[in-house]
Amino acid sequence: MIDSKHIREQFPILNKRINNNSLVYFDNGATTQKPKVVIDSVVKYYSEQNANIHRGVHTLSREATELFESARQTVSSFINSKTEEIIFTSGTTDSINIVANGLDIPKGSEIIVSQMEHHSNILPWQLWCERNNGKLKVIPINRDGTLQIKKLESLITHNTAVVALTHVSNTLGVINPVNEIIQKVKAIDQRILVLIDGAQSVPHMSIDVKNMDCDFFVFSGHKMYAPTGCGVLYVKKGLMDQLKLSKTGGGTIKTVSFERTEYVNGPLRFEAGTPNIEAVVGLAKACEFMNSIGVNNISEHEHSLLVYAQNELRAIEGVEIYADHSNKAAVISFNVKGQHPFDVGTLLDKYGVAIRTDHHCTQPLMNYYGIQGTIRASFAIYNVKEEIDIFIEALKKGIKLLS
Ligand SMILES: Cc1ncc(COP(=O)(O)O)c(C=O)c1O
């Protein structure tokens, strides 16, 4: 049992009033709010620790470097990887682009994604295919949002180079059985590389990349209580040296001359320029914050919110939930018959309820359902049942006003 009152007290923004109502923040899939420990770590960094890293011999620079590298350790143990397998990036999108631009795979290769991917896990691969005469293939889904895994097997050919798949759908909340899928893919062809987009799984569930056995795992700090502008690219041991550089600059080299440059090995090779140091420091604090509650406790609490909210929504006439089951992370997408999601979202805001209304960067998924967008409520550890009651009441009032 978690202590919701104590947890909520740690998020200063939850005291904010919106249109004279308490803020009910259900847009966590887009970005989460930040706990005081994370905010304080950024303030402390700039008040006491700020210097550029990896270069200076002076005390501050050494301290900042230690902080940054100890964050790498914290983050790596958070997903059960090794420190040297963690590259800091600006976020999930950046991480996927680094992989898509860096893979040394033959022209004409086939890349498999799924119908439910976020645009960030489609476009870098689409671009690769356009530039390299490749083929983008799509794993279809069922109406309940589950993947047609059997179809995946039939999509694989001897030209398949990559399977890039989301762990949790940002729009539907559906959890893909990635361990089982990776086993299947590797059993067909050990050479196929598997990238898992963990942007929506890391905030909600315990992650073990070793057990998962993926080749690449990517996520964003800002969706898991950390500052914006930092993210992670996990690369399985042995694969990093095979990734081509897509950006280079200061911090990545051993020696440079106009004739020839020798690069370092390991994560620093991919972290060109000054990184977002304070965000990385905050990311480590966010991992500690989640660990202090217990990631399994977070999953359990959010799951109870999901089940409660879905039951309440089902009882409202005209509401259609997409992927209406509970094998999901704490994300609910729905529509109200006859109403545009934007109108519903705007009315909810009048009652202080922040939810997301659009295609959620998953237009191919919207096309599958034949809709323009959905209303999405996504929960985090600080949300409580009482907020769901406020949301449901506001929704009912909104529907009455609109009809
Ligand atoms: C599943 C998924 N992948 C990728 C992204 C892109 O994340 P970012 O904008 O932090 O790079 C998101 C963001 O919503 C997402 O939900």
The ligand as a Gaussian input file, in Angstrom:
#p B3LYP/6-31G(d) Opt

LIG

0 1
 C        6.112000       5.236000     -27.208000
 C        6.835000       6.534000     -27.439000
 N        7.925000       6.543000     -28.200000
 C        8.615000       7.667000     -28.427000
 C        8.227000       8.866000     -27.901000
 C        9.031000      10.083000     -28.146000
 O        9.585000      10.541000     -26.942000
 P       10.430000      11.885000     -26.848000
 O        9.538000      12.966000     -27.403000
 O       10.691000      12.052000     -25.399000
 O       11.655000      11.693000     -27.651000
 C        7.075000       8.919000     -27.122000
 C        6.563000      10.191000     -26.596000
 O        5.397000      10.370000     -26.367000
 C        6.363000       7.716000     -26.876000
 O        5.259000       7.708000     -26.116000

